[in-house]
Amino acid sequence: MGRIEKRFDDLKGRGEKALIIYLTAGDPSLGKTYEMILGLDKAGVDVVEIGVPFSDPTADGPIIQAASQRALKGGTTLSDILDMIEEVRRVSEIPVVLFGYYNPIFIYGNEKFAIRAKEAGVDGILVVDLPPEESDELRKYTDKSGIDFISLITPTTDDYRIKKISERATGFIYYVSIMGVTGTKKPEISDVRKDIERIRKVTNLPVSVGFGISTPEQGGEVAEYADGIVVGSAVVRLIEENSEREDLVEKVSSFVGEFKKNPV
């Protein structure tokens, strides 16, 4: 059993929901990303998503796009990120999902990436622009390495495609609660509930909801129906606003800790 599956099983046994936090690797620096991951672990975060900065992040809103640009300007590479995760693994067992786009992985090399990611301690990957029909060229290596392939389902995904996606997904299902890019709208709870019900008809995988959750109150409402919530843009914005402060890690940890005080 991998770290992601074990974490969701443990949470289910305690009647809790997963808190998943997104960070853009290298914003404001890889050293700070490392410190924040450890801070999030201590704050009770269940899974951390590490965004691989990319020059054309089409699914991301302006907040995460700007963070990617800052990280790229600072010289952050996929190789550097994997080295940083390996350092995290020396002191933490928090499940780690790499979130990003296929281009950096393709350039790195699919087989080389799968081997190195496994060595570094990556538990799952979510490749935004690699649909199931085109994922085999990567999955033939990542599946063999035991890395979960997290799949996206959106409000416009029909029942047939939900079933098709769910049959091959591993780790958990990431339900995108809004149409559009990250951090631009708020989810409609009634729509979220209906779509989670559709997904659960065809899979026993946990369903986590992201894109648009920015407050503990929103998180609590969504968590009533989901197995986990993902908070991204709100955290990235906080990092941007406090990037020069010595207490950045403490401020981020305190912020995400508020989500744990709600029924998550």
N, C-alpha and C positions, 0 to 999 in steps of 0.2 A: 504494500500500500504506500503510495507516494504522499508527500507532505500535504498537498492540496486536498486529496481525498480524506486523509486522516484528520485534517483540521475541520472540514465540514462535518465529518462523522462525530467528532468530539463536540462540536457546537450543537449539533442536533440532539446528542445525548443529554446536553445541559439545557435544551430548550432555548438556545441563543441563535442569533443570526450573525453572519460574517460581516465584518467591517473591512472593506478593501480600499486602500488609499493609493492614489496615483502620484508619482513623482516623475518629473522630467530629469533624466540622468544628466548631470553636468550643470544644472542650474541651481544655485549660482556657481558651483564647482563640483567635481566628482567627490572631493573630500567631504564637502557638506552633504552631498547625497548619501554618502556612507554613514555619516553621523545621524542624519535624519532617519534612515532606515532603522538604525539601532534605537533611536528615540521613539519611533512609531511602535516598534516591538514592545518596548517597555510600557507604552501608553495603552497597550491592549489591542492594537491593530492585528487582524487575523491573516491578511494577505497583503503584500505590497506589489503594486504594478510599477515596473520601471520602464518609463517611456524612452525609446531609442530615438534621439533627435534626428529629424529628416528635413531636407530642404523644401519639400512639398507635401506637408501633412494635411491632405485634403479633408480628412474627417474631423480635424481639430479646429476649434474656434480660435479667435484672436489671442486669448490668454495663453493657451498651450503652444500656438504657433510662435508667439514671441519668445516663450521659454526655449523652444527648440532652436530658434535663431541665436539666442544668447549662448546656449550650450555648444552649438556648432562653431560660433565665433570663438569660443574658449578652447576649441580643439578637441572636443569630446568625440570619441570613436566607439564603434561597437566593441572592438577589441579591449579598449580601456574599460568599458562598462562590464564586460565579462570578468576582467581582472578584479574590478571593484567588488562584484558579487562574490567572487572567490574569497576575498577578504572578509566579507560579511559572514560567509559560511564558517569561518574559524570561530565565531563567537555567537552565532544566532541560527536558529532553525526556522525562522519565519518563512512561510512559503513565498516564493518569488516568481512573478509572471513578467516576462518581457513583452512589452506592448509596442507595436510599431508597424512599419511598412516593409514590404518585401525587398525593396531595392538594396538596403544595407546588408541584408542577409545574403542575397544573391551575389553581391560583389565579394563578400567575405568567403562565400562558398558553402553550399548547403550541407555537404557532408562534414566539412571542417567545422561549421557552425554547430551542428548537432553534437559532435564529439566534445567541442570546447565548452558549449553551454552545459552539458551534462557534468563535465569535470568541474566547472565553476559552481554548480549547485543550483542552476535554473530549474524550476519545477514545471513551468508551463510557458507557452508562447501564444500571443494573440496577434495575428498578422492581418491588419485591417483590410488590405487590398488583395488578399489571396482567398478567393471564394473556394468552396469545397471542390468544385470541378477542376480547379487548377492547383490544388494543394498537394497532390501526390508527389511532385518533384521534390518537395521539402519534407513531407511526412514520411516518406520511405526511409529517411534518416532519423528524424526526430522521434517517430514512433518506436523505432528500434532502440533509441537511447532512453526510452521511458519518459519523454517529455510530453506533458499534456498539451493537446492542441485545442485551445479555447475558441469556441465559435460564437459569432454574433448572430442575433436574431433581432429584427426591427419591427416596428408597428405595421409595416406594409408586407411583411413576409406572410405568404398564404399557408394554409394548413399542410398542403402537400410538401412545400419546401421546408417548413418547420420539421416535419418528420424526416426528410432527407438529410437536413443539417444535423439533427439530433442523433441520428443513427451513427454518425461518425465522430461526433464531438466527444471529448474527454475532459476531465477536470471539473468544469462547470459550464453552464450556458450563460453568456453575457447578453442580457436583454437591453437593447438600446431604447430608452423610454421616450425619446423625442425624435422627431424628424429634423434633420439639420445637423449642425456641427456641435461639438462639445461646448458647454458653458453658456448657451445662448437662450435657453427656454427652461421652463419648469415642467415636470411631468404631471400629467393628469392621472390621479390615483385610480379612478374608475377604469381608465383604459389600461393601465398597468396591470390591474387585477385580472381583467378579462384576458389579456394576452398571456399572462403567466398561467392561467387555467388552460389555455390552448396548448402551451408548451408542455405542461405536466401530463397532458393526456398521452404524450408519445415518448416521454423520457423520465427516468428516475434521477437524472443528474440534478444537482443543485442549480437553481436559477438566481443569478445575481443581476441587479439592476443598476445601470449607470447612465451618464449623460444627463445632467440637469439637477442633480442632488447637491445642494449647497449649504443647507442648514440642518442641524440635528433634528429639528421638527419634521422637515421633509423626510429625512432618513428614517425616522420612526414610523411615519405613515407608510412608506414604501416597504419597510421591513415587516410590516404586518402581513404582507402577502408573499414577499420574496424570501429566499434563503440567505441573501446577502445584498449589501448595497456598496456601490463604488462612488467614491468622492474624489474628483480630480481637479477641475478648474478652480474650485474654491480654495484648495490647498495651494495650487500653483500661484494663484493671485496673492495669497498671503506671503508666500516665499518671495515673490517679486517686491512686495511692499516693504519687506523686512530683511532683504538680502544683505544689507550692510551691518545689521545689528549683531552684536556678540551673542545675544540670546535667541537667535533665529530658531535653533533646534527646539528650545524650550517652548517658544511661541507656537510652533507647528504641532508639537506634541500635546500642548494644552488644548489647542483648537480641536484636534481629532479626538481627544479624550472626551469632549462634550458629546460626541456622537455615541460613545459607549454608555453615557448616562441615560440615553433614550433606549427604548426596547430594541437594541441591535444585538 
